[in-house]
Amino acid sequence: MSGSVVVRENGQGRYQQEVIVGQHHLIADEPVSVGGADAGPAPFEFVMAGLGACTSMTVRMYAERKGLPLTHIQVDVTHEKLVVDGVNRDRIVRSLTLDGDLSPEQRARLVEIAGRCPTARLLSQPLLLECRLAD
């Protein structure tokens, strides 16, 4: 796992960013509706993509370790805003499609394991988030 991610303006659009993760170079942007050029995923979409990828990888690793007949995984990640007890909240839902000759118990266990992926654990607990000027 990479120790850091570098994000910097790339000069190609109003909000376009170059995202550097190790040897990988990605583009982030905002949709046209908010003034971007939609040249890449919006920042929140990167968060959701990371959660979906982590979920799928965690389920795959568990299935392989246990020798489960899981042939394919798909994770659909959705986001909505709602009010809970008068407080505005965000809800992210991961819907898993698990292909293979799995018993109902195995499917239930894989859903349980999906909830334990490291990214889900990070997002579901309080965390220390700092912002400071670079040295």
C-alpha positions as CSV (number, residue, x, y, z in Angstrom):
1,M,0.0,0.0,0.0
2,S,1.3,3.5,-0.9
3,G,2.2,5.8,2.0
4,S,0.9,8.9,0.3
5,V,-1.1,10.3,-2.5
6,V,-0.1,13.5,-4.3
7,V,-2.9,15.7,-5.8
8,R,-2.1,18.8,-7.8
9,E,-3.7,21.0,-10.3
10,N,-2.8,20.0,-13.8
11,G,-3.7,23.3,-15.6
12,Q,-6.0,21.5,-18.0
13,G,-9.3,22.7,-16.6
14,R,-10.9,24.8,-14.0
15,Y,-11.0,22.0,-11.4
16,Q,-8.9,19.2,-13.0
17,Q,-6.4,17.5,-10.7
18,E,-3.6,15.1,-11.4
19,V,-3.7,12.3,-8.8
20,I,-0.5,10.4,-8.3
21,V,-0.6,7.1,-6.4
22,G,2.8,5.4,-6.7
23,Q,3.3,4.7,-10.4
24,H,-0.3,5.4,-11.2
25,H,-1.5,8.8,-12.6
26,L,-5.2,9.5,-12.5
27,I,-7.4,12.5,-13.3
28,A,-10.0,14.0,-10.9
29,D,-12.5,16.6,-12.0
30,E,-15.9,18.0,-11.2
31,P,-18.9,17.4,-13.4
32,V,-20.0,20.0,-15.9
33,S,-23.0,20.9,-13.7
34,V,-20.7,22.5,-11.1
35,G,-18.1,24.1,-13.5
36,G,-15.8,21.2,-14.2
37,A,-15.1,19.4,-17.5
38,D,-16.0,15.9,-16.2
39,A,-12.5,14.7,-17.3
40,G,-12.4,12.2,-14.5
41,P,-14.2,11.0,-11.4
42,A,-15.2,13.6,-8.8
43,P,-13.4,13.4,-5.4
44,F,-16.4,11.7,-3.7
45,E,-16.6,9.2,-6.5
46,F,-12.9,8.2,-5.8
47,V,-13.9,7.5,-2.2
48,M,-16.8,5.4,-3.3
49,A,-14.6,3.6,-5.9
50,G,-12.1,2.8,-3.2
51,L,-14.7,1.5,-0.9
52,G,-16.1,-0.7,-3.6
53,A,-12.7,-2.0,-4.7
54,C,-11.7,-2.8,-1.1
55,T,-15.0,-4.6,-0.5
56,S,-14.6,-6.7,-3.6
57,M,-10.9,-7.5,-2.8
58,T,-11.7,-8.4,0.8
59,V,-14.5,-10.8,-0.3
60,R,-12.2,-12.4,-2.9
61,M,-9.4,-12.9,-0.5
62,Y,-11.7,-14.6,2.1
63,A,-13.4,-16.8,-0.5
64,E,-10.0,-18.0,-1.8
65,R,-8.7,-18.6,1.7
66,K,-11.8,-20.7,2.5
67,G,-12.0,-22.4,-0.9
68,L,-15.5,-21.0,-1.6
69,P,-16.9,-21.5,-5.1
70,L,-17.2,-17.7,-5.7
71,T,-16.8,-17.1,-9.5
72,H,-17.5,-13.3,-9.7
73,I,-18.1,-10.3,-7.5
74,Q,-19.7,-7.0,-8.3
75,V,-20.1,-4.2,-5.8
76,D,-22.5,-1.4,-6.6
77,V,-21.9,1.6,-4.4
78,T,-24.6,4.3,-4.0
79,H,-24.8,7.5,-1.9
80,E,-27.7,9.4,-0.6
81,K,-28.3,12.3,1.8
82,L,-31.0,11.8,4.4
83,V,-32.2,13.2,7.7
84,V,-31.9,10.9,10.8
85,D,-33.4,12.2,14.0
86,G,-33.3,15.8,12.6
87,V,-29.6,15.5,11.6
88,N,-28.4,15.6,8.0
89,R,-26.5,12.4,7.3
90,D,-24.9,10.6,4.4
91,R,-25.6,7.0,3.7
92,I,-23.5,4.8,1.4
93,V,-24.9,1.4,0.5
94,R,-22.8,-1.4,-1.0
95,S,-24.9,-4.0,-2.9
96,L,-23.0,-7.2,-3.6
97,T,-23.6,-9.5,-6.5
98,L,-22.0,-12.9,-5.7
99,D,-21.9,-15.4,-8.5
100,G,-21.1,-19.0,-7.9
101,D,-22.6,-22.2,-6.3
102,L,-22.7,-20.6,-2.8
103,S,-25.0,-21.7,0.0
104,P,-27.2,-19.1,1.7
105,E,-24.9,-19.4,4.8
106,Q,-21.8,-18.8,2.6
107,R,-23.4,-15.8,1.0
108,A,-24.3,-14.3,4.4
109,R,-20.8,-14.9,5.6
110,L,-19.4,-13.1,2.6
111,V,-21.6,-10.1,3.2
112,E,-20.4,-10.1,6.8
113,I,-16.8,-10.2,5.7
114,A,-17.5,-7.4,3.2
115,G,-18.4,-5.2,6.1
116,R,-15.0,-5.7,7.6
117,C,-12.9,-4.4,4.7
118,P,-10.3,-1.9,5.8
119,T,-11.8,1.0,3.9
120,A,-15.3,0.4,5.4
121,R,-13.8,0.2,8.9
122,L,-12.0,3.5,8.3
123,L,-15.1,5.3,7.0
124,S,-17.4,3.9,9.7
125,Q,-15.5,5.1,12.7
126,P,-14.4,8.5,14.0
127,L,-11.0,9.4,12.6
128,L,-8.5,12.2,13.0
129,L,-8.4,14.3,9.9
130,E,-5.8,17.0,9.8
131,C,-5.0,19.8,7.3
132,R,-1.8,21.8,7.5
133,L,0.6,23.7,5.5
134,A,3.5,21.7,4.0
135,D,7.0,22.3,5.2
